[in-house]
């Protein structure tokens, strides 16, 4: 069994380093049991080796030790399973660029819809702590249903893995709640502008917590980000300290999540890993939601919301928004597994541009000229930082493989 590390974006722009299990050959090995025959002895001498990866899928091709594989016309347009029988090549193998483009589209689409619908809920239900709990609850329900049908099969967990995942989940919970509070307090476009500072905190954590030397070029690329966010904040019409401070706490929390995730190495696949993190994060978010917003919700919060939109719409909106929240995180993971870190970094910056642009159009937010210029400078700085960092990581990978 081999394992490979995968970058997992969870609930934010930061990529979390987690391992991904490669299961090539598991199904084949289970089929070789039974009475031993001459044919079986020959098959047992076959060495399974993983084929080149396309995205996140894996397959195993048998090859006879010491024999040259015979290529046929059918083999040129099809792949072989563990029994040696030819099977047609799927759409993903034939058109990988189209499939990757579709994942990018769904990533952007789900993220934009989530931000717009989530913001609209606060117009009649201004309780971000409870809304955050509903996001995670729907995601956990989605994972439990998937596990019940074996999609995917639930990975076992023990106390050792749980101790590793707990700090990651706590940081994920704090980051998600504070992001939601920020989105409720200020315009979505401004909240995402503040969250553009997240790379600055990542660089600081790498330098001063992990002890990793950050190149001067990376620090210089962050200067436009800081300047741009400062310019946008000074003249933003929706500015308030609640939104600003919570967005900054969210940046710090997601940065610490990245730090802890580097210490939480496990061979669990990304889907199961995100499911367990969501469950732990939900348990962490419930107590503060009850303490901070519980009394208000019981007294008049639910009554006012139901009077405005009705019980059915309130429940359905919370379910839909929670589903979009979970799906866009999951699709972001699948997208990352199909592209290089550089491509994903650039795509993540473009995603933020899409969210800011569509939120301004959807809500008709008025922004000053200085806010617009500052936002553009900040996004340009994030793009430059992402490009430089991804190039540095690629160079490190090439040096290790050389």
Secondary structure as UniProt FT lines:
FT   STRAND          2..9
FT   STRAND          15..22
FT   TURN            24..25
FT   HELIX           26..30
FT   TURN            31..32
FT   HELIX           38..44
FT   STRAND          46..50
FT   TURN            55..56
FT   STRAND          60..64
FT   TURN            65..66
FT   HELIX           73..76
FT   STRAND          78..80
FT   TURN            82..83
FT   STRAND          86..88
FT   HELIX           91..94
FT   HELIX           96..121
FT   TURN            122..124
FT   HELIX           128..148
FT   TURN            149..152
FT   HELIX           159..185
FT   HELIX           188..195
FT   TURN            196..197
FT   HELIX           198..208
FT   HELIX           216..221
FT   HELIX           223..235
FT   TURN            237..238
FT   HELIX           241..263
FT   HELIX           270..296
FT   HELIX           297..301
FT   HELIX           302..309
FT   HELIX           311..336
FT   TURN            337..338
FT   HELIX           341..363
FT   HELIX           369..401
//
